[in-house]
């Protein structure tokens, strides 16, 4: 005879599943309006363009929004198949992405990506290339041969775009990393220039300048550190770049620890610098370290999860964040704040917040999901808990 408590035990909520379900719903809300319309050939016609000058941004928005959704959700889509509601959702979104990319790679399609007009395509071609590196099976190898060939032509076309003297050099290098990973010839000058410049632009204590100068902003999280990590995952085994990769890892670990300390108990973080409309995407370095299982000792997986979850809630659950009629993400850090946008910010660009969801690529039984909640460093410090002193990273 079953124990009297067996029924209640079997239906007891699973904390790990509840945590993951919340993240899964954020992924669904970001992906649904974009990928369904792209696959159906309706994205260009139906996506609103909120920006300082919508006409100026419109030529870039299809590539921009698709690349920025996929670069964050790629590790989740790459998880092995499973017969579960989540597994079915992943299959559905991966299929929508592949169908949509086939449309977008066709120059005759109404959804064709712009990979040649203006400088902006370099940025989002790089995010798309990074998505392919993060999900080679679900995204790149799942495409038909014609679509892959067309995208390769488009990626090569971006080599005519000269990067600005800042993080843009990493966009050029990321496309070269994609070429290397797929057996294509590499433009060594674009890679070498990017890595040498960023070595010169390192400022110390885990922080790079965005170009020669230092700025109080989150571009170390939005672009610089995550792209360096993914670049060196491809090139770091080369004898030429091995020592470079060895220097980068402790710098990234230091910044991961700083990112966790920036998150307040309510999920807010200092609203500093440009591109705040990318929301919790500012914490991509922390999210990527969790995905890679390369968190520093001071930031165990459960603490990283709590920090990211609270920041995601604060930035994605605020009233006005999504268009109530069609579900489009709107400009803002917490809610709808269109005046927060720089001229390059648009409806499409703000989907870079997806990168905060990188740990969805960890399986459901990973400690990131299953370990009980831990207090954030700020909570411990302001509760009077005796903590070890924070220390700067020695010059490396």
C-alpha positions, 0 to 999 in steps of 0.5 A: 500500500502506498504511503499516505504522503506519497501523493502529495510528495509526487505532486510537490513543486520542483524548485529547479523546474520552477526556476527554469520555467521562469527563464523559459518563459522569458526566452519564449516571449523574446523569440515568439514574435520574431521567429514566427514572423520571420519564418512566415515572411512577415517580419519586415512588414509587421515589426515596429521600429521604435527609434530616434529616426526609424527610417535610418534604422529600418535597413538593418532591423531584420538581421539585427533582431534575428541575430540578437535573439539567436545569440542568446538562445543558441545554447538552449536550442543546442541542447539534446532532444528530449520528449518534454514540453520544453524539448518540444518548444526548443524543436519548434523555435529551432525549426522556425529559426532555420526556416526564417534563415532560409528566407533571409539568406535569399536575396530575392526574399522580402525578408532578405538580410542586409549584409552590404549596405552601411556599417551596421551589418558587421555588428549583427553578422558577428552576433549571428556568427556567434550564434552559429558557434554556440549552436552548430548543430541546431542552427548552422548544420541544420540549414540546407546547403543553399542557405549555408552557401548564401550566408557564407557569401554574406559573411564574406561581404562584411570584410569590406567594412572597416571597424571603428577603433573600439569593440567593433574589431571584435565583430570582424574577428568573430566572423573570422572565428566562424570561418575557422570553425567551418573550414573556411579561409580566415582573414588573419589580419582582421583577427590579429588586429582585433586581438592585438588592439584589445591587448593594448586596450586592457586597463587592469583589474579585469576591465578593457577599454572600449577602444583606447579610452575607458568608459563607465558602461557595460560594453565589457559585458555586452560585447568585449569579454564574451566575444574574446572568450568565444574567439579564443575558444576557436583560436586559443589552441593555436601556439600564437594565441595560447598565452593570450588565452591564458591571460584572458581567463583570470581577467574574465573571472575577475569581471564575473565576480564584479558583475555579481557584486553589482546586482542589488538584492532587488535585481537592480544594477547601476544605470551607467553608460550607453546602451542601457536599453540592452537591459540584463544583457549587461550581465552577459559575462556572468551568464556566459561564465555560468554556461561554461561552468567557469564561475569564480569560487566567490560566485557559486552557481546558485549565487549566479542564478539568483543574481541573473534571475533577479536582474531579469525580473527587474528588467523584463517583468516591469510594466510596459516592457513588452508591447501589450498587443503584439508582444514586441520588446520595447526600449527601456531598462525597466519598463518602457523608457524611449528617452533612454535610447541612443540614436543607434538603439531601436526595437531590433537592437534591444533584443540583445538582452537575450544573452542574459539567458545563456545558462538555459543551455545548461541541462535541467539537472545542472547545479545552476538550477538545482542548488538552493538559493544563495544570498547575493554578496551585497545582501551578505555585506549589508547584513553585517556578515563577516566577508573576506575582503575584495581584492583586485586582480594582479597585473597579468 
